[in-house]
Amino acid sequence: MAKVEIYTWQYCPFCIRAKALLDQKGINYEEHSIDGDQKARSIMIDRANGRKTVPQIFINDEGIGGCEELYSLESANQLEQLIKQDK
């Protein structure tokens, strides 16, 4: 199973929506809440090639983008394929 990570803010509606999809699909993920944590935010920005918006989602250490990109993968029936790949 793939390693899934998501950087979030507690009350971000896009973060909540992305996590809801992952939960609905039964996909386990590691959440990194960056609320008020500048170090964690800097790590996210570095990993996301300068992107500063949340959520930032990584599958097997590869950034896929945010909520919109996650739902696009789901709509194209590609999310489960990515998740089934081992690291």
Number of C-alpha atoms within 10 A of each C-alpha: 12 19 19 20 20 23 24 26 18 11 9 11 14 17 20 16 16 22 22 12 15 17 12 9 12 9 16 15 17 12 15 17 16 19 13 9 10 10 10 15 20 14 13 26 17 12 15 19 9 11 14 13 16 22 30 25 28 23 20 17 14 13 17 16 18 21 22 14 14 22 17 12 16 15 10 8 11 13 17 13 11 16 17 12 12 10 10
